[in-house]
Amino acid sequence: MGNIVIFGTGDVGQLAHFYLTHDSPHQVVAFCADREHLEEREVLGLPVIAFEEIQDMHPPQECEMFVALSYKNLNEIRKRKYFEAKEKGYRLISYVCSRSVFWGNPDIGDNCFIFENQTIQPFVRIGNNVTLWSGNHIGHHSTIADHCFVTSHVVVSGHVDIGESCFLGVNATLRDGIKLAPRSVIGSGATIVKDTIEKGVYTGVAASLREKEGDKLKYFTQTKYEERD
C-alpha cells in the first residue's frame, strides 16, 4: 500500500500507471527500463530510471515494483524481468480492477495485472505474473499457472487447467475439464475441446451445419448430439 516503481514504459506500463493511480491505494513514483532500452528520461511526468540503478534511487526497503510487460516471446521477457526484480529484493504487487466480479478474496499470485469486467468464479486459482485483459470469464475450479497472458473476452469453462506461459487470443473458448500444456498458443476465436500439447499453436475451426434440425434434438453437449424420439 505504498510507493511503486513500474518496470516498462510502453503501452502496458502506461496502462499500469493509469489503473494504479485511479483504482488503488498505491502511488507510482517512477518508471524503469533496462539501460540499453532507455530512450526517454520521463514518462507521464515521472522519471525513467535505468533498471540497473533502481536500487540506488528507490531501494526495495522503500518501494515495491510492478513489471508491466506484454506477451512478447511467449511471455519469456516478462517472466525474466519478474525474477530479476525479485532477485533485487523487490516485492511485486498485483492489481485487480475493482470493476470485476469475484467472491471474497480470490487466490491470485503476485505481479498479476487483472483488468476490468472479469468474472472469476469460486475456487479459481491464478498463479504469479499473469495478465487477464478485459472482459474474461474464468470458470469455477480452474487454474491458470504462472506467466500466462489472457487477452479479452476469453471463456474458460469449469475445471480447466492452463499450464505455464500460455497465450490465449481474443474470443477463445475452452471447454470444461481440459488441460492446456505449458506454452500453448490459442489463436483468436479458437474453440478448444481437447487437451493441448506443449508449445502447440491452435487456431479456430469454423462451425459446421449438421443434417438434423435443432428442434429435433432432445439433448446436446459440445461433443454429443441425440435426436428426440
KEPA-973712 format. One record per residue (C-alpha): residue number from 1; residue in one letter; x, y, z. Coordinates in pm, 1 decimal, always signed. Layout:
% KEPA-973712
NUM;A;X;Y;Z .
...
This chain:
% KEPA-973712
1;M;+0.0;+0.0;+0.0 .
2;G;+291.7;+232.7;-71.2 .
3;N;+521.5;+364.3;-340.8 .
4;I;+550.1;+171.1;-665.8 .
5;V;+808.6;+160.0;-942.9 .
6;I;+677.0;+30.2;-1274.8 .
7;F;+910.9;-169.3;-1496.6 .
8;G;+814.8;-86.8;-1854.9 .
9;T;+747.0;+244.2;-2025.9 .
10;G;+537.0;+126.6;-2321.8 .
11;D;+162.2;+85.7;-2354.8 .
12;V;+131.5;-174.7;-2079.5 .
13;G;+341.9;+31.2;-1839.9 .
14;Q;+137.7;+342.9;-1908.5 .
15;L;-186.3;+148.2;-1856.5 .
16;A;-49.4;+16.2;-1527.7 .
17;H;+18.6;+372.2;-1418.9 .
18;F;-338.4;+473.6;-1507.5 .
19;Y;-505.6;+187.7;-1322.3 .
20;L;-282.8;+205.5;-1016.0 .
21;T;-331.1;+582.4;-994.9 .
22;H;-709.9;+575.8;-1036.0 .
23;D;-804.5;+244.7;-871.9 .
24;S;-557.2;+151.3;-599.1 .
25;P;-404.5;+286.7;-278.5 .
26;H;-58.1;+278.1;-436.1 .
27;Q;+140.8;+575.5;-560.6 .
28;V;+359.1;+534.3;-868.3 .
29;V;+683.5;+725.2;-813.7 .
30;A;+892.2;+622.2;-1115.9 .
31;F;+928.1;+404.0;-1423.3 .
32;C;+1231.1;+193.3;-1504.2 .
33;A;+1372.5;+6.5;-1803.2 .
34;D;+1691.7;-172.6;-1897.9 .
35;R;+1965.9;+79.0;-1971.1 .
36;E;+2005.0;-44.1;-2330.0 .
37;H;+1637.7;+34.6;-2395.3 .
38;L;+1630.3;+365.0;-2209.3 .
39;E;+1506.6;+604.1;-2478.3 .
40;E;+1342.2;+873.2;-2264.7 .
41;R;+1400.7;+1014.7;-1920.3 .
42;E;+1039.6;+1098.6;-1839.3 .
43;V;+702.5;+927.2;-1896.1 .
44;L;+369.2;+1068.5;-1778.6 .
45;G;+554.5;+1328.2;-1574.4 .
46;L;+760.3;+1069.6;-1383.0 .
47;P;+1131.3;+991.0;-1409.7 .
48;V;+1251.7;+686.9;-1603.0 .
49;I;+1545.1;+520.0;-1430.5 .
50;A;+1778.5;+250.1;-1555.3 .
51;F;+1684.4;-85.2;-1401.5 .
52;E;+2049.5;-141.6;-1321.3 .
53;E;+2040.9;+166.8;-1092.2 .
54;I;+1690.2;+139.5;-948.6 .
55;Q;+1804.6;+4.7;-611.2 .
56;D;+2009.7;+319.9;-550.8 .
57;M;+1724.8;+556.3;-636.4 .
58;H;+1428.8;+360.1;-497.5 .
59;P;+1551.6;+74.8;-276.4 .
60;P;+1325.4;-225.9;-209.8 .
61;Q;+1302.4;-125.6;+156.5 .
62;E;+1110.2;+184.2;+45.0 .
63;C;+932.2;+79.8;-275.8 .
64;E;+755.7;-212.9;-433.0 .
65;M;+756.1;-293.4;-804.7 .
66;F;+516.7;-390.6;-1081.4 .
67;V;+652.6;-548.7;-1400.7 .
68;A;+422.7;-425.0;-1677.5 .
69;L;+521.0;-600.4;-1999.0 .
70;S;+333.3;-778.8;-2277.1 .
71;Y;+342.4;-1139.1;-2402.2 .
72;K;+645.0;-1085.2;-2627.8 .
73;N;+848.1;-1403.6;-2689.7 .
74;L;+560.2;-1602.9;-2542.5 .
75;N;+584.8;-1426.7;-2204.9 .
76;E;+954.4;-1502.9;-2161.9 .
77;I;+1069.1;-1141.2;-2131.8 .
78;R;+806.9;-1061.7;-1868.2 .
79;K;+898.0;-1384.1;-1686.0 .
80;R;+1268.8;-1299.4;-1686.9 .
81;K;+1212.8;-947.7;-1554.6 .
82;Y;+977.5;-1082.7;-1288.7 .
83;F;+1258.7;-1296.1;-1147.3 .
84;E;+1521.9;-1023.8;-1187.1 .
85;A;+1308.4;-782.3;-985.6 .
86;K;+1269.9;-1043.8;-712.3 .
87;E;+1645.0;-1103.9;-710.6 .
88;K;+1691.3;-732.9;-640.1 .
89;G;+1472.5;-776.3;-333.5 .
90;Y;+1153.3;-610.2;-456.1 .
91;R;+808.6;-721.7;-350.3 .
92;L;+588.8;-739.2;-661.0 .
93;I;+231.1;-621.6;-624.2 .
94;S;-77.3;-736.8;-811.8 .
95;Y;-355.1;-517.7;-944.9 .
96;V;-714.4;-643.9;-962.5 .
97;C;-961.1;-394.1;-1104.5 .
98;S;-1244.3;-303.0;-869.3 .
99;R;-1482.6;-326.0;-1165.6 .
100;S;-1457.3;-704.1;-1184.7 .
101;V;-1677.9;-970.0;-1026.8 .
102;F;-1545.4;-1228.7;-783.5 .
103;W;-1631.1;-1375.8;-443.7 .
104;G;-1426.6;-1289.5;-135.7 .
105;N;-1051.2;-1281.6;-182.5 .
106;P;-962.3;-1481.9;-492.4 .
107;D;-645.2;-1693.5;-491.0 .
108;I;-418.3;-1470.7;-701.9 .
109;G;-36.7;-1459.1;-704.9 .
110;D;+196.3;-1160.2;-728.3 .
111;N;+259.5;-931.1;-1025.6 .
112;C;-78.7;-1007.7;-1180.5 .
113;F;-247.5;-742.7;-1396.9 .
114;I;-622.0;-807.3;-1396.4 .
115;F;-828.4;-558.4;-1591.9 .
116;E;-1197.9;-467.0;-1565.1 .
117;N;-1508.5;-678.5;-1629.9 .
118;Q;-1367.7;-1015.6;-1529.5 .
119;T;-1598.5;-1284.2;-1396.5 .
120;I;-1385.4;-1500.4;-1168.0 .
121;Q;-1591.2;-1780.4;-1020.1 .
122;P;-1529.8;-1955.8;-685.6 .
123;F;-1237.6;-2195.2;-638.6 .
124;V;-1030.9;-2037.8;-917.5 .
125;R;-652.0;-2022.7;-866.8 .
126;I;-438.9;-1775.1;-1060.0 .
127;G;-61.3;-1800.4;-1040.3 .
128;N;+211.6;-1537.1;-1045.3 .
129;N;+280.0;-1285.6;-1320.9 .
130;V;-48.2;-1346.3;-1504.5 .
131;T;-223.9;-1088.3;-1721.2 .
132;L;-600.3;-1100.1;-1775.4 .
133;W;-705.0;-829.8;-2018.7 .
134;S;-1063.5;-701.0;-2000.2 .
135;G;-1387.5;-897.4;-2014.3 .
136;N;-1296.6;-1262.3;-1947.9 .
137;H;-1490.6;-1545.0;-1780.7 .
138;I;-1282.9;-1778.6;-1564.3 .
139;G;-1492.9;-2079.2;-1463.7 .
140;H;-1505.7;-2249.6;-1125.9 .
141;H;-1226.7;-2480.3;-1009.2 .
142;S;-998.6;-2367.1;-1292.4 .
143;T;-628.0;-2293.9;-1257.4 .
144;I;-410.8;-2050.9;-1452.2 .
145;A;-39.8;-2117.7;-1397.5 .
146;D;+240.7;-1862.1;-1377.0 .
147;H;+334.0;-1619.2;-1656.6 .
148;C;+21.5;-1664.0;-1871.2 .
149;F;-134.1;-1390.7;-2084.2 .
150;V;-509.5;-1398.5;-2146.1 .
151;T;-640.4;-1134.3;-2385.5 .
152;S;-1004.8;-1013.4;-2399.4 .
153;H;-1340.7;-1196.0;-2397.5 .
154;V;-1194.0;-1539.3;-2339.3 .
155;V;-1425.6;-1804.7;-2192.8 .
156;V;-1258.4;-2057.2;-1964.4 .
157;S;-1509.4;-2321.0;-1855.4 .
158;G;-1500.9;-2507.0;-1524.1 .
159;H;-1218.1;-2738.1;-1414.2 .
160;V;-976.4;-2613.8;-1681.6 .
161;D;-602.6;-2637.1;-1611.8 .
162;I;-396.0;-2378.5;-1802.3 .
163;G;-22.7;-2450.5;-1794.0 .
164;E;+264.7;-2207.4;-1753.0 .
165;S;+330.7;-1931.0;-2006.8 .
166;C;+26.0;-1995.1;-2224.5 .
167;F;-122.2;-1728.5;-2452.2 .
168;L;-497.2;-1709.2;-2517.3 .
169;G;-619.9;-1489.0;-2802.6 .
170;V;-931.5;-1274.1;-2818.3 .
171;N;-1262.7;-1464.7;-2802.2 .
172;A;-1100.3;-1804.1;-2744.3 .
173;T;-1321.6;-2066.2;-2576.3 .
174;L;-1201.0;-2356.5;-2362.6 .
175;R;-1446.6;-2635.1;-2286.2 .
176;D;-1471.9;-2775.2;-1935.3 .
177;G;-1225.3;-3023.7;-1790.4 .
178;I;-940.6;-2979.9;-2039.4 .
179;K;-571.4;-2910.2;-1986.4 .
180;L;-358.9;-2662.8;-2179.9 .
181;A;+2.0;-2777.9;-2182.1 .
182;P;+269.6;-2518.1;-2097.2 .
183;R;+337.7;-2256.1;-2365.0 .
184;S;+27.7;-2339.3;-2565.9 .
185;V;-78.0;-2064.5;-2806.6 .
186;I;-453.2;-2037.2;-2858.9 .
187;G;-547.4;-1816.8;-3152.9 .
188;S;-824.5;-1559.6;-3165.7 .
189;G;-1167.1;-1719.4;-3183.7 .
190;A;-1034.2;-2072.4;-3135.4 .
191;T;-1252.8;-2328.7;-2961.4 .
192;I;-1051.3;-2586.8;-2768.5 .
193;V;-1232.0;-2910.0;-2674.3 .
194;K;-933.4;-3139.0;-2609.7 .
195;D;-606.3;-3122.7;-2418.0 .
196;T;-323.1;-2945.2;-2598.8 .
197;I;+43.3;-3030.5;-2642.8 .
198;E;+333.0;-2820.5;-2514.9 .
199;K;+419.6;-2528.0;-2744.8 .
200;G;+131.0;-2620.8;-2974.6 .
201;V;-33.3;-2345.4;-3178.3 .
202;Y;-410.9;-2378.2;-3216.6 .
203;T;-632.8;-2176.8;-3448.8 .
204;G;-1009.9;-2163.7;-3472.6 .
205;V;-1230.2;-2411.1;-3658.8 .
206;A;-1549.8;-2282.5;-3817.1 .
207;A;-1878.4;-2437.4;-3708.0 .
208;S;-2035.1;-2686.9;-3949.8 .
209;L;-2402.6;-2736.0;-4035.5 .
210;R;-2545.3;-3067.6;-3912.1 .
211;E;-2812.3;-3251.3;-4103.9 .
212;K;-3060.6;-3272.1;-3818.6 .
213;E;-3287.2;-2981.3;-3733.3 .
214;G;-3228.2;-2815.4;-3398.9 .
215;D;-3580.2;-2866.7;-3265.8 .
216;K;-3539.9;-3245.5;-3310.1 .
217;L;-3250.5;-3264.3;-3069.0 .
218;K;-3354.9;-3374.9;-2721.4 .
219;Y;-3006.5;-3348.6;-2571.7 .
220;F;-2675.7;-3197.8;-2672.4 .
221;T;-2333.7;-3104.1;-2537.0 .
222;Q;-2030.5;-2962.7;-2714.4 .
223;T;-1939.4;-3309.0;-2846.0 .
224;K;-2255.3;-3520.6;-2843.1 .
225;Y;-2599.6;-3484.5;-3004.4 .
226;E;-2903.1;-3708.1;-2964.8 .
227;E;-3228.5;-3697.4;-3162.0 .
228;R;-3561.3;-3657.9;-2995.1 .
229;D;-3785.5;-3965.6;-3003.9 .
